[in-house]
Amino acid sequence: MTDYFGFKIKYVMNVTDIDDKIIFRARTKYLLDKYRSEMSGKPRDTVLKEIEEAVAVFKTKMADIPTTDPKFKMMSTAVEKVQPVMEDKNCDLDQLLTLAAMPMEAWLDKKYKSVILLFLV
């Protein structure tokens, strides 16, 4: 825009990005809460496997983000917190799910996003 219109631009933000983030956060919070409430009916090994899968997918996503990006630091901190607890097979599942919230939200959103969108329409 600077070259074409001659405007001096310091910062540009698309308001819909904020809307998208609010919608994403609400959707993922709903999915995580729903997963937490259904978790008690699942075998322990299944829950651990799903959390491990979510963290693995999350790590794959991290590989595409430059290490200088603030998102990378936030994501790596999330993985660092959950990794030691995940390795303890006798850990408290509720505590593990709390620590794995960020990877689980992304995983659940990818898995159930279309279902939630259909439900809301």
ABEGO torsion letter per residue (X at the ends): XAAAAGBBBABBBBAAAAAAAAAAAAAAAAAAAAAAAAAAABBAAAAAAAAAAAAAAAAAAAAABBAABAAAAAAAAAAAAAAAAAABAABBAAAAAAAAAAAAAAAAAAAAAAAAAAAAX
